[in-house]
Amino acid sequence: MSDSTTVYQVTGMTCGHCESAVTEEISAVAGVTSVKAVAATGQVTVTAAAPLDEEAIRAAVDEAGYELTGRA
C-alpha cells in the first residue's frame, strides 16, 4: 500500500521557526511519516501511511498557533 500525500494551505507562517512549529505538531499526529512546511507559500505537504483525518491535521496546526485554510 502506498503512502498518502496531501498538501494543505496554512496561514500565518512567516519564517523557519513557524515551519518548525507546524512540522513538530503535525509530526505528532498518528500515522504521519513526513511533513514539509514552506512558509513562503504557506503550503504544508504531509505524507502518511494511510489517508489522514483532516480535523486531526487542523487541530495540530491550530495547536502550533496557525490556521489550516484547506487543501492546496
N, CA, C and O atoms as a Maestro MAE file, in Angstrom:
{
 s_m_m2io_version
 :::
 2.0.0
}

f_m_ct {
 s_m_title
 :::
 protein
 m_atom[288] {
  # First column is atom index #
  i_m_mmod_type
  r_m_x_coord
  r_m_y_coord
  r_m_z_coord
  i_m_residue_number
  s_m_chain_name
  s_m_pdb_residue_name
  s_m_pdb_atom_name
  i_m_atomic_number
  :::
  1 25 0.841 -1.190 0.000 1 A "MET " " N  " 7
  2 3 0.000 0.000 0.000 1 A "MET " " CA " 6
  3 2 0.882 1.247 0.000 1 A "MET " " C  " 6
  4 15 1.819 1.356 0.791 1 A "MET " " O  " 8
  5 25 0.577 2.165 -0.878 2 A "SER " " N  " 7
  6 3 1.420 3.355 -0.969 2 A "SER " " CA " 6
  7 2 1.005 4.405 0.045 2 A "SER " " C  " 6
  8 15 -0.119 4.412 0.545 2 A "SER " " O  " 8
  9 25 1.940 5.284 0.329 3 A "ASP " " N  " 7
  10 3 1.668 6.361 1.268 3 A "ASP " " CA " 6
  11 2 0.676 7.347 0.664 3 A "ASP " " C  " 6
  12 15 0.546 7.456 -0.556 3 A "ASP " " O  " 8
  13 25 -0.004 8.043 1.522 4 A "SER " " N  " 7
  14 3 -0.962 9.066 1.123 4 A "SER " " CA " 6
  15 2 -0.313 10.428 1.361 4 A "SER " " C  " 6
  16 15 0.143 10.716 2.467 4 A "SER " " O  " 8
  17 25 -0.273 11.272 0.314 5 A "THR " " N  " 7
  18 3 0.324 12.598 0.455 5 A "THR " " CA " 6
  19 2 -0.737 13.660 0.182 5 A "THR " " C  " 6
  20 15 -1.439 13.611 -0.828 5 A "THR " " O  " 8
  21 25 -0.839 14.614 1.095 6 A "THR " " N  " 7
  22 3 -1.809 15.694 0.959 6 A "THR " " CA " 6
  23 2 -1.098 17.015 1.199 6 A "THR " " C  " 6
  24 15 -0.255 17.125 2.090 6 A "THR " " O  " 8
  25 25 -1.443 18.022 0.395 7 A "VAL " " N  " 7
  26 3 -0.869 19.352 0.591 7 A "VAL " " CA " 6
  27 2 -1.960 20.238 1.177 7 A "VAL " " C  " 6
  28 15 -3.051 20.361 0.621 7 A "VAL " " O  " 8
  29 25 -1.642 20.849 2.308 8 A "TYR " " N  " 7
  30 3 -2.582 21.736 2.990 8 A "TYR " " CA " 6
  31 2 -2.106 23.176 2.879 8 A "TYR " " C  " 6
  32 15 -0.909 23.434 2.752 8 A "TYR " " O  " 8
  33 25 -3.041 24.109 2.928 9 A "GLN " " N  " 7
  34 3 -2.716 25.530 2.922 9 A "GLN " " CA " 6
  35 2 -2.841 26.030 4.355 9 A "GLN " " C  " 6
  36 15 -3.879 25.858 4.994 9 A "GLN " " O  " 8
  37 25 -1.769 26.655 4.856 10 A "VAL " " N  " 7
  38 3 -1.746 27.147 6.229 10 A "VAL " " CA " 6
  39 2 -1.414 28.635 6.220 10 A "VAL " " C  " 6
  40 15 -0.470 29.063 5.556 10 A "VAL " " O  " 8
  41 25 -2.193 29.420 6.960 11 A "THR " " N  " 7
  42 3 -1.915 30.855 7.029 11 A "THR " " CA " 6
  43 2 -1.194 31.184 8.335 11 A "THR " " C  " 6
  44 15 -1.410 30.541 9.362 11 A "THR " " O  " 8
  45 25 -0.340 32.192 8.269 12 A "GLY " " N  " 7
  46 3 0.354 32.664 9.463 12 A "GLY " " CA " 6
  47 2 1.824 32.309 9.542 12 A "GLY " " C  " 6
  48 15 2.551 32.884 10.352 12 A "GLY " " O  " 8
  49 25 2.281 31.368 8.716 13 A "MET " " N  " 7
  50 3 3.703 31.004 8.754 13 A "MET " " CA " 6
  51 2 4.524 32.082 8.044 13 A "MET " " C  " 6
  52 15 4.215 32.454 6.912 13 A "MET " " O  " 8
  53 25 5.574 32.586 8.710 14 A "THR " " N  " 7
  54 3 6.383 33.641 8.099 14 A "THR " " CA " 6
  55 2 7.874 33.327 8.085 14 A "THR " " C  " 6
  56 15 8.638 34.023 7.416 14 A "THR " " O  " 8
  57 25 8.304 32.296 8.806 15 A "CYS " " N  " 7
  58 3 9.747 32.056 8.919 15 A "CYS " " CA " 6
  59 2 10.045 30.584 9.202 15 A "CYS " " C  " 6
  60 15 9.140 29.756 9.311 15 A "CYS " " O  " 8
  61 25 11.316 30.288 9.316 16 A "GLY " " N  " 7
  62 3 11.753 28.929 9.608 16 A "GLY " " CA " 6
  63 2 11.238 28.417 10.935 16 A "GLY " " C  " 6
  64 15 10.948 27.229 11.077 16 A "GLY " " O  " 8
  65 25 11.120 29.315 11.917 17 A "HIS " " N  " 7
  66 3 10.602 28.905 13.223 17 A "HIS " " CA " 6
  67 2 9.152 28.447 13.080 17 A "HIS " " C  " 6
  68 15 8.740 27.465 13.698 17 A "HIS " " O  " 8
  69 25 8.384 29.166 12.261 18 A "CYS " " N  " 7
  70 3 6.988 28.806 12.013 18 A "CYS " " CA " 6
  71 2 6.924 27.414 11.379 18 A "CYS " " C  " 6
  72 15 6.124 26.568 11.778 18 A "CYS " " O  " 8
  73 25 7.787 27.200 10.383 19 A "GLU " " N  " 7
  74 3 7.827 25.899 9.705 19 A "GLU " " CA " 6
  75 2 8.103 24.787 10.709 19 A "GLU " " C  " 6
  76 15 7.476 23.729 10.665 19 A "GLU " " O  " 8
  77 25 9.046 25.033 11.614 20 A "SER " " N  " 7
  78 3 9.416 24.030 12.615 20 A "SER " " CA " 6
  79 2 8.258 23.730 13.555 20 A "SER " " C  " 6
  80 15 8.002 22.573 13.886 20 A "SER " " O  " 8
  81 25 7.558 24.780 13.986 21 A "ALA " " N  " 7
  82 3 6.445 24.606 14.914 21 A "ALA " " CA " 6
  83 2 5.345 23.765 14.275 21 A "ALA " " C  " 6
  84 15 4.823 22.839 14.896 21 A "ALA " " O  " 8
  85 25 4.999 24.092 13.034 22 A "VAL " " N  " 7
  86 3 3.952 23.356 12.323 22 A "VAL " " CA " 6
  87 2 4.392 21.917 12.071 22 A "VAL " " C  " 6
  88 15 3.620 20.979 12.270 22 A "VAL " " O  " 8
  89 25 5.632 21.752 11.636 23 A "THR " " N  " 7
  90 3 6.168 20.410 11.367 23 A "THR " " CA " 6
  91 2 6.128 19.541 12.620 23 A "THR " " C  " 6
  92 15 5.735 18.375 12.568 23 A "THR " " O  " 8
  93 25 6.538 20.121 13.743 24 A "GLU " " N  " 7
  94 3 6.578 19.378 15.004 24 A "GLU " " CA " 6
  95 2 5.191 18.907 15.428 24 A "GLU " " C  " 6
  96 15 5.017 17.749 15.808 24 A "GLU " " O  " 8
  97 25 4.213 19.789 15.366 25 A "GLU " " N  " 7
  98 3 2.854 19.431 15.784 25 A "GLU " " CA " 6
  99 2 2.236 18.382 14.853 25 A "GLU " " C  " 6
  100 15 1.640 17.411 15.320 25 A "GLU " " O  " 8
  101 25 2.379 18.579 13.535 26 A "ILE " " N  " 7
  102 3 1.777 17.632 12.596 26 A "ILE " " CA " 6
  103 2 2.479 16.277 12.663 26 A "ILE " " C  " 6
  104 15 1.844 15.236 12.493 26 A "ILE " " O  " 8
  105 25 3.791 16.293 12.912 27 A "SER " " N  " 7
  106 3 4.542 15.037 13.007 27 A "SER " " CA " 6
  107 2 4.041 14.158 14.150 27 A "SER " " C  " 6
  108 15 4.208 12.938 14.126 27 A "SER " " O  " 8
  109 25 3.421 14.793 15.157 28 A "ALA " " N  " 7
  110 3 2.917 14.055 16.313 28 A "ALA " " CA " 6
  111 2 1.591 13.339 16.030 28 A "ALA " " C  " 6
  112 15 1.156 12.504 16.824 28 A "ALA " " O  " 8
  113 25 0.951 13.662 14.903 29 A "VAL " " N  " 7
  114 3 -0.317 13.018 14.552 29 A "VAL " " CA " 6
  115 2 -0.046 11.562 14.151 29 A "VAL " " C  " 6
  116 15 0.866 11.284 13.371 29 A "VAL " " O  " 8
  117 25 -0.834 10.654 14.685 30 A "ALA " " N  " 7
  118 3 -0.650 9.229 14.408 30 A "ALA " " CA " 6
  119 2 -0.706 8.936 12.912 30 A "ALA " " C  " 6
  120 15 -1.609 9.394 12.212 30 A "ALA " " O  " 8
  121 25 0.275 8.165 12.430 31 A "GLY " " N  " 7
  122 3 0.296 7.761 11.031 31 A "GLY " " CA " 6
  123 2 1.123 8.643 10.117 31 A "GLY " " C  " 6
  124 15 1.458 8.242 9.002 31 A "GLY " " O  " 8
  125 25 1.458 9.852 10.581 32 A "VAL " " N  " 7
  126 3 2.224 10.783 9.735 32 A "VAL " " CA " 6
  127 2 3.675 10.303 9.625 32 A "VAL " " C  " 6
  128 15 4.322 10.021 10.633 32 A "VAL " " O  " 8
  129 25 4.176 10.214 8.385 33 A "THR " " N  " 7
  130 3 5.551 9.758 8.174 33 A "THR " " CA " 6
  131 2 6.496 10.887 7.795 33 A "THR " " C  " 6
  132 15 7.695 10.799 8.058 33 A "THR " " O  " 8
  133 25 5.967 11.963 7.172 34 A "SER " " N  " 7
  134 3 6.827 13.109 6.886 34 A "SER " " CA " 6
  135 2 5.999 14.364 6.706 34 A "SER " " C  " 6
  136 15 4.842 14.315 6.288 34 A "SER " " O  " 8
  137 25 6.621 15.502 7.034 35 A "VAL " " N  " 7
  138 3 5.967 16.805 6.932 35 A "VAL " " CA " 6
  139 2 6.964 17.780 6.327 35 A "VAL " " C  " 6
  140 15 8.115 17.841 6.761 35 A "VAL " " O  " 8
  141 25 6.529 18.546 5.326 36 A "LYS " " N  " 7
  142 3 7.391 19.579 4.759 36 A "LYS " " CA " 6
  143 2 6.582 20.867 4.709 36 A "LYS " " C  " 6
  144 15 5.655 21.002 3.911 36 A "LYS " " O  " 8
  145 25 6.947 21.817 5.579 37 A "ALA " " N  " 7
  146 3 6.252 23.102 5.633 37 A "ALA " " CA " 6
  147 2 7.094 24.157 4.931 37 A "ALA " " C  " 6
  148 15 8.304 24.234 5.145 37 A "ALA " " O  " 8
  149 25 6.454 24.973 4.090 38 A "VAL " " N  " 7
  150 3 7.152 26.040 3.381 38 A "VAL " " CA " 6
  151 2 6.447 27.363 3.688 38 A "VAL " " C  " 6
  152 15 5.344 27.616 3.203 38 A "VAL " " O  " 8
  153 25 7.099 28.204 4.503 39 A "ALA " " N  " 7
  154 3 6.494 29.469 4.917 39 A "ALA " " CA " 6
  155 2 6.200 30.383 3.732 39 A "ALA " " C  " 6
  156 15 5.179 31.071 3.718 39 A "ALA " " O  " 8
  157 25 7.083 30.396 2.744 40 A "ALA " " N  " 7
  158 3 6.929 31.300 1.597 40 A "ALA " " CA " 6
  159 2 5.623 31.077 0.841 40 A "ALA " " C  " 6
  160 15 5.028 32.029 0.336 40 A "ALA " " O  " 8
  161 25 5.174 29.824 0.760 41 A "THR " " N  " 7
  162 3 3.945 29.520 0.025 41 A "THR " " CA " 6
  163 2 2.784 29.223 0.957 41 A "THR " " C  " 6
  164 15 1.627 29.236 0.536 41 A "THR " " O  " 8
  165 25 3.089 28.953 2.237 42 A "GLY " " N  " 7
  166 3 2.051 28.591 3.187 42 A "GLY " " CA " 6
  167 2 1.578 27.167 3.007 42 A "GLY " " C  " 6
  168 15 0.560 26.762 3.567 42 A "GLY " " O  " 8
  169 25 2.326 26.407 2.218 43 A "GLN " " N  " 7
  170 3 1.903 25.036 1.956 43 A "GLN " " CA " 6
  171 2 2.641 24.034 2.844 43 A "GLN " " C  " 6
  172 15 3.845 24.139 3.076 43 A "GLN " " O  " 8
  173 25 1.877 23.069 3.325 44 A "VAL " " N  " 7
  174 3 2.439 22.016 4.164 44 A "VAL " " CA " 6
  175 2 2.096 20.686 3.510 44 A "VAL " " C  " 6
  176 15 0.925 20.333 3.370 44 A "VAL " " O  " 8
  177 25 3.132 19.954 3.112 45 A "THR " " N  " 7
  178 3 2.941 18.655 2.484 45 A "THR " " CA " 6
  179 2 3.071 17.587 3.557 45 A "THR " " C  " 6
  180 15 4.103 17.481 4.219 45 A "THR " " O  " 8
  181 25 2.021 16.800 3.723 46 A "VAL " " N  " 7
  182 3 2.002 15.778 4.760 46 A "VAL " " CA " 6
  183 2 1.888 14.404 4.108 46 A "VAL " " C  " 6
  184 15 0.980 14.154 3.315 46 A "VAL " " O  " 8
  185 25 2.817 13.522 4.453 47 A "THR " " N  " 7
  186 3 2.786 12.156 3.952 47 A "THR " " CA " 6
  187 2 2.475 11.241 5.128 47 A "THR " " C  " 6
  188 15 3.031 11.395 6.215 47 A "THR " " O  " 8
  189 25 1.585 10.294 4.898 48 A "ALA " " N  " 7
  190 3 1.184 9.386 5.962 48 A "ALA " " CA " 6
  191 2 0.991 7.986 5.412 48 A "ALA " " C  " 6
  192 15 0.827 7.792 4.207 48 A "ALA " " O  " 8
  193 25 1.012 7.017 6.309 49 A "ALA " " N  " 7
  194 3 0.868 5.620 5.917 49 A "ALA " " CA " 6
  195 2 -0.540 5.339 5.390 49 A "ALA " " C  " 6
  196 15 -0.745 4.414 4.604 49 A "ALA " " O  " 8
  197 25 -1.496 6.138 5.828 50 A "ALA " " N  " 7
  198 3 -2.890 5.977 5.396 50 A "ALA " " CA " 6
  199 2 -3.523 7.352 5.305 50 A "ALA " " C  " 6
  200 15 -3.005 8.308 5.883 50 A "ALA " " O  " 8
  201 25 -4.644 7.470 4.584 51 A "PRO " " N  " 7
  202 3 -5.303 8.777 4.494 51 A "PRO " " CA " 6
  203 2 -5.577 9.332 5.893 51 A "PRO " " C  " 6
  204 15 -5.991 8.600 6.792 51 A "PRO " " O  " 8
  205 25 -5.342 10.624 6.060 52 A "LEU " " N  " 7
  206 3 -5.486 11.246 7.368 52 A "LEU " " CA " 6
  207 2 -6.831 11.922 7.565 52 A "LEU " " C  " 6
  208 15 -7.520 12.285 6.612 52 A "LEU " " O  " 8
  209 25 -7.176 12.076 8.821 53 A "ASP " " N  " 7
  210 3 -8.360 12.828 9.188 53 A "ASP " " CA " 6
  211 2 -7.965 14.301 9.146 53 A "ASP " " C  " 6
  212 15 -7.112 14.738 9.919 53 A "ASP " " O  " 8
  213 25 -8.581 15.063 8.251 54 A "GLU " " N  " 7
  214 3 -8.208 16.470 8.103 54 A "GLU " " CA " 6
  215 2 -8.386 17.235 9.413 54 A "GLU " " C  " 6
  216 15 -7.649 18.183 9.683 54 A "GLU " " O  " 8
  217 25 -9.356 16.831 10.223 55 A "GLU " " N  " 7
  218 3 -9.569 17.517 11.506 55 A "GLU " " CA " 6
  219 2 -8.382 17.329 12.451 55 A "GLU " " C  " 6
  220 15 -8.065 18.221 13.237 55 A "GLU " " O  " 8
  221 25 -7.733 16.179 12.375 56 A "ALA " " N  " 7
  222 3 -6.553 15.930 13.221 56 A "ALA " " CA " 6
  223 2 -5.418 16.854 12.802 56 A "ALA " " C  " 6
  224 15 -4.690 17.373 13.648 56 A "ALA " " O  " 8
  225 25 -5.266 17.061 11.489 57 A "ILE " " N  " 7
  226 3 -4.231 17.957 10.975 57 A "ILE " " CA " 6
  227 2 -4.583 19.400 11.352 57 A "ILE " " C  " 6
  228 15 -3.717 20.174 11.758 57 A "ILE " " O  " 8
  229 25 -5.864 19.747 11.211 58 A "ARG " " N  " 7
  230 3 -6.322 21.095 11.560 58 A "ARG " " CA " 6
  231 2 -6.028 21.387 13.040 58 A "ARG " " C  " 6
  232 15 -5.572 22.478 13.383 58 A "ARG " " O  " 8
  233 25 -6.292 20.409 13.907 59 A "ALA " " N  " 7
  234 3 -6.052 20.576 15.345 59 A "ALA " " CA " 6
  235 2 -4.564 20.767 15.631 59 A "ALA " " C  " 6
  236 15 -4.192 21.574 16.482 59 A "ALA " " O  " 8
  237 25 -3.718 20.027 14.923 60 A "ALA " " N  " 7
  238 3 -2.269 20.132 15.119 60 A "ALA " " CA " 6
  239 2 -1.769 21.508 14.680 60 A "ALA " " C  " 6
  240 15 -0.946 22.119 15.363 60 A "ALA " " O  " 8
  241 25 -2.263 21.994 13.546 61 A "VAL " " N  " 7
  242 3 -1.868 23.310 13.043 61 A "VAL " " CA " 6
  243 2 -2.339 24.395 14.018 61 A "VAL " " C  " 6
  244 15 -1.618 25.353 14.297 61 A "VAL " " O  " 8
  245 25 -3.556 24.225 14.527 62 A "ASP " " N  " 7
  246 3 -4.125 25.162 15.492 62 A "ASP " " CA " 6
  247 2 -3.278 25.191 16.769 62 A "ASP " " C  " 6
  248 15 -3.027 26.253 17.339 62 A "ASP " " O  " 8
  249 25 -2.848 24.012 17.201 63 A "GLU " " N  " 7
  250 3 -2.011 23.878 18.392 63 A "GLU " " CA " 6
  251 2 -0.690 24.634 18.214 63 A "GLU " " C  " 6
  252 15 -0.147 25.198 19.164 63 A "GLU " " O  " 8
  253 25 -0.191 24.633 16.986 64 A "ALA " " N  " 7
  254 3 1.072 25.320 16.686 64 A "ALA " " CA " 6
  255 2 0.874 26.838 16.593 64 A "ALA " " C  " 6
  256 15 1.842 27.598 16.565 64 A "ALA " " O  " 8
  257 25 -0.398 27.267 16.545 65 A "GLY " " N  " 7
  258 3 -0.688 28.697 16.507 65 A "GLY " " CA " 6
  259 2 -0.964 29.253 15.118 65 A "GLY " " C  " 6
  260 15 -0.860 30.459 14.895 65 A "GLY " " O  " 8
  261 25 -1.313 28.380 14.191 66 A "TYR " " N  " 7
  262 3 -1.579 28.802 12.811 66 A "TYR " " CA " 6
  263 2 -2.944 28.298 12.392 66 A "TYR " " C  " 6
  264 15 -3.619 27.604 13.153 66 A "TYR " " O  " 8
  265 25 -3.352 28.649 11.173 67 A "GLU " " N  " 7
  266 3 -4.669 28.262 10.718 67 A "GLU " " CA " 6
  267 2 -4.605 27.461 9.422 67 A "GLU " " C  " 6
  268 15 -4.012 27.888 8.432 67 A "GLU " " O  " 8
  269 25 -5.230 26.292 9.457 68 A "LEU " " N  " 7
  270 3 -5.343 25.463 8.256 68 A "LEU " " CA " 6
  271 2 -6.545 25.989 7.480 68 A "LEU " " C  " 6
  272 15 -7.666 25.963 7.987 68 A "LEU " " O  " 8
  273 25 -6.325 26.466 6.259 69 A "THR " " N  " 7
  274 3 -7.427 27.020 5.494 69 A "THR " " CA " 6
  275 2 -8.010 26.019 4.505 69 A "THR " " C  " 6
  276 15 -9.028 26.292 3.869 69 A "THR " " O  " 8
  277 25 -7.374 24.873 4.374 70 A "GLY " " N  " 7
  278 3 -7.897 23.843 3.475 70 A "GLY " " CA " 6
  279 2 -6.785 23.137 2.738 70 A "GLY " " C  " 6
  280 15 -5.609 23.245 3.085 70 A "GLY " " O  " 8
  281 25 -7.190 22.404 1.703 71 A "ARG " " N  " 7
  282 3 -6.185 21.717 0.894 71 A "ARG " " CA " 6
  283 2 -5.708 22.648 -0.189 71 A "ARG " " C  " 6
  284 15 -6.476 23.445 -0.729 71 A "ARG " " O  " 8
  285 25 -4.434 22.541 -0.503 72 A "ALA " " N  " 7
  286 3 -3.846 23.446 -1.502 72 A "ALA " " CA " 6
  287 2 -4.199 22.986 -2.902 72 A "ALA " " C  " 6
  288 15 -3.797 23.618 -3.879 72 A "ALA " " O  " 8
  :::
 }
 m_bond[287] {
  # First column is bond index #
  i_m_from
  i_m_to
  i_m_order
  :::
  1 1 2 1
  2 2 3 1
  3 3 4 2
  4 3 5 1
  5 5 6 1
  6 6 7 1
  7 7 8 2
  8 7 9 1
  9 9 10 1
  10 10 11 1
  11 11 12 2
  12 11 13 1
  13 13 14 1
  14 14 15 1
  15 15 16 2
  16 15 17 1
  17 17 18 1
  18 18 19 1
  19 19 20 2
  20 19 21 1
  21 21 22 1
  22 22 23 1
  23 23 24 2
  24 23 25 1
  25 25 26 1
  26 26 27 1
  27 27 28 2
  28 27 29 1
  29 29 30 1
  30 30 31 1
  31 31 32 2
  32 31 33 1
  33 33 34 1
  34 34 35 1
  35 35 36 2
  36 35 37 1
  37 37 38 1
  38 38 39 1
  39 39 40 2
  40 39 41 1
  41 41 42 1
  42 42 43 1
  43 43 44 2
  44 43 45 1
  45 45 46 1
  46 46 47 1
  47 47 48 2
  48 47 49 1
  49 49 50 1
  50 50 51 1
  51 51 52 2
  52 51 53 1
  53 53 54 1
  54 54 55 1
  55 55 56 2
  56 55 57 1
  57 57 58 1
  58 58 59 1
  59 59 60 2
  60 59 61 1
  61 61 62 1
  62 62 63 1
  63 63 64 2
  64 63 65 1
  65 65 66 1
  66 66 67 1
  67 67 68 2
  68 67 69 1
  69 69 70 1
  70 70 71 1
  71 71 72 2
  72 71 73 1
  73 73 74 1
  74 74 75 1
  75 75 76 2
  76 75 77 1
  77 77 78 1
  78 78 79 1
  79 79 80 2
  80 79 81 1
  81 81 82 1
  82 82 83 1
  83 83 84 2
  84 83 85 1
  85 85 86 1
  86 86 87 1
  87 87 88 2
  88 87 89 1
  89 89 90 1
  90 90 91 1
  91 91 92 2
  92 91 93 1
  93 93 94 1
  94 94 95 1
  95 95 96 2
  96 95 97 1
  97 97 98 1
  98 98 99 1
  99 99 100 2
  100 99 101 1
  101 101 102 1
  102 102 103 1
  103 103 104 2
  104 103 105 1
  105 105 106 1
  106 106 107 1
  107 107 108 2
  108 107 109 1
  109 109 110 1
  110 110 111 1
  111 111 112 2
  112 111 113 1
  113 113 114 1
  114 114 115 1
  115 115 116 2
  116 115 117 1
  117 117 118 1
  118 118 119 1
  119 119 120 2
  120 119 121 1
  121 121 122 1
  122 122 123 1
  123 123 124 2
  124 123 125 1
  125 125 126 1
  126 126 127 1
  127 127 128 2
  128 127 129 1
  129 129 130 1
  130 130 131 1
  131 131 132 2
  132 131 133 1
  133 133 134 1
  134 134 135 1
  135 135 136 2
  136 135 137 1
  137 137 138 1
  138 138 139 1
  139 139 140 2
  140 139 141 1
  141 141 142 1
  142 142 143 1
  143 143 144 2
  144 143 145 1
  145 145 146 1
  146 146 147 1
  147 147 148 2
  148 147 149 1
  149 149 150 1
  150 150 151 1
  151 151 152 2
  152 151 153 1
  153 153 154 1
  154 154 155 1
  155 155 156 2
  156 155 157 1
  157 157 158 1
  158 158 159 1
  159 159 160 2
  160 159 161 1
  161 161 162 1
  162 162 163 1
  163 163 164 2
  164 163 165 1
  165 165 166 1
  166 166 167 1
  167 167 168 2
  168 167 169 1
  169 169 170 1
  170 170 171 1
  171 171 172 2
  172 171 173 1
  173 173 174 1
  174 174 175 1
  175 175 176 2
  176 175 177 1
  177 177 178 1
  178 178 179 1
  179 179 180 2
  180 179 181 1
  181 181 182 1
  182 182 183 1
  183 183 184 2
  184 183 185 1
  185 185 186 1
  186 186 187 1
  187 187 188 2
  188 187 189 1
  189 189 190 1
  190 190 191 1
  191 191 192 2
  192 191 193 1
  193 193 194 1
  194 194 195 1
  195 195 196 2
  196 195 197 1
  197 197 198 1
  198 198 199 1
  199 199 200 2
  200 199 201 1
  201 201 202 1
  202 202 203 1
  203 203 204 2
  204 203 205 1
  205 205 206 1
  206 206 207 1
  207 207 208 2
  208 207 209 1
  209 209 210 1
  210 210 211 1
  211 211 212 2
  212 211 213 1
  213 213 214 1
  214 214 215 1
  215 215 216 2
  216 215 217 1
  217 217 218 1
  218 218 219 1
  219 219 220 2
  220 219 221 1
  221 221 222 1
  222 222 223 1
  223 223 224 2
  224 223 225 1
  225 225 226 1
  226 226 227 1
  227 227 228 2
  228 227 229 1
  229 229 230 1
  230 230 231 1
  231 231 232 2
  232 231 233 1
  233 233 234 1
  234 234 235 1
  235 235 236 2
  236 235 237 1
  237 237 238 1
  238 238 239 1
  239 239 240 2
  240 239 241 1
  241 241 242 1
  242 242 243 1
  243 243 244 2
  244 243 245 1
  245 245 246 1
  246 246 247 1
  247 247 248 2
  248 247 249 1
  249 249 250 1
  250 250 251 1
  251 251 252 2
  252 251 253 1
  253 253 254 1
  254 254 255 1
  255 255 256 2
  256 255 257 1
  257 257 258 1
  258 258 259 1
  259 259 260 2
  260 259 261 1
  261 261 262 1
  262 262 263 1
  263 263 264 2
  264 263 265 1
  265 265 266 1
  266 266 267 1
  267 267 268 2
  268 267 269 1
  269 269 270 1
  270 270 271 1
  271 271 272 2
  272 271 273 1
  273 273 274 1
  274 274 275 1
  275 275 276 2
  276 275 277 1
  277 277 278 1
  278 278 279 1
  279 279 280 2
  280 279 281 1
  281 281 282 1
  282 282 283 1
  283 283 284 2
  284 283 285 1
  285 285 286 1
  286 286 287 1
  287 287 288 2
  :::
 }
}
